[in-house]
């Protein structure tokens, strides 16, 4: 990930989560490509861990790979959360939909488990 350009969520389009329409996010193509690239890398890491287990790799080595996968997933979650807060949540609060705060708190609690 160090050689991959870091993308900030505010580069995403800002027209998501409109209450009148179906709930969807509207990310820029650059953001989508960044997220998909990260998820593809995570998918490969998971296949690698499966292979390690099939080959009876030393447990500590497998656990270290699992920790790396968890960290990578957390990074994807942080990017999505930041973009969601800067766009969807702000828009819904400005529209008077303060229940979005409770929704966000539930989501953050799930992410922090």
C-alpha positions in Angstrom: 0.0 0.0 0.0 2.9 2.4 0.5 3.4 2.8 -3.3 -0.3 3.2 -3.9 -1.5 6.8 -4.1 -3.6 7.6 -1.0 -7.0 8.9 -1.8 -9.0 11.1 0.5 -12.8 10.6 0.8 -13.5 14.3 0.0 -12.4 13.5 -3.6 -15.6 11.5 -3.9 -18.8 13.0 -5.4 -21.0 14.5 -2.7 -24.5 13.4 -3.8 -25.1 10.3 -1.8 -27.7 8.9 0.5 -30.6 11.1 -0.6 -33.7 10.2 1.4 -35.9 10.6 -1.7 -34.0 8.0 -3.7 -32.6 4.6 -3.1 -29.7 4.6 -0.6 -26.6 4.6 -2.6 -23.1 6.0 -2.4 -21.7 8.0 -5.3 -17.9 7.7 -5.2 -15.6 9.1 -7.9 -14.1 6.6 -10.2 -10.7 7.2 -8.6 -12.1 6.4 -5.2 -13.9 3.2 -6.5 -10.7 2.0 -8.2 -8.7 2.6 -5.0 -11.2 0.7 -2.8 -11.5 -2.1 -5.3 -7.7 -2.4 -5.6 -7.4 -2.6 -1.8 -10.1 -5.2 -1.6 -8.5 -7.3 -4.4 -5.3 -7.2 -2.4 -7.1 -8.3 0.7 -8.8 -11.1 -1.2 -5.4 -12.3 -2.3 -4.1 -12.2 1.3 -7.1 -14.3 2.4 -6.3 -16.9 -0.2 -2.7 -16.8 0.9 -3.7 -17.5 4.5 -5.9 -20.4 3.4 -2.9 -21.8 1.5 -0.7 -21.4 4.6 -3.2 -23.4 6.7 -3.4 -26.1 4.1 0.4 -26.3 4.2 0.5 -26.4 8.0 2.4 -23.2 8.2 3.6 -22.2 11.7 0.6 -20.6 13.6 2.4 -17.4 14.5 3.1 -16.7 10.8 -0.5 -17.3 9.9 -1.7 -15.1 12.8 0.6 -12.3 11.6 -0.9 -12.5 8.1 -4.4 -12.4 9.7 -3.4 -9.2 11.6 -2.2 -7.7 8.3 -5.6 -8.5 6.7 -7.5 -7.0 9.6 -5.4 -3.8 9.3 -6.1 -3.6 5.6 -9.8 -4.1 6.1 -9.8 -1.4 8.8 -8.1 1.0 6.3 -10.8 0.4 3.8 -13.5 0.9 6.5 -11.8 4.2 7.6 -11.8 5.5 4.1 -15.5 4.7 3.6 -16.4 6.0 7.0 -14.7 9.3 6.5 -16.3 9.7 3.1 -19.7 8.8 4.5 -19.4 11.3 7.3 -18.2 14.1 5.1 -20.9 13.6 2.5 -24.0 11.5 3.4 -24.1 12.3 7.1 -23.5 16.1 6.6 -26.2 16.2 3.9 -28.7 14.4 6.0 -28.1 16.6 9.0 -28.5 19.7 6.9 -31.8 18.2 5.6 -32.9 17.9 9.2 -32.6 14.1 9.4 -30.8 13.9 12.7 -31.6 10.2 13.1 -28.5 9.7 10.9 -26.4 10.3 14.0 -27.9 7.2 15.7 -27.4 5.2 12.5 -23.8 6.3 12.4 -23.1 5.5 16.0 -24.5 2.0 15.5 -22.2 1.6 12.5 -19.1 2.9 14.4 -19.8 0.5 17.2 -19.9 -2.4 14.8 -16.6 -1.3 13.2 -14.9 -1.0 16.7 -15.7 -4.6 17.8 
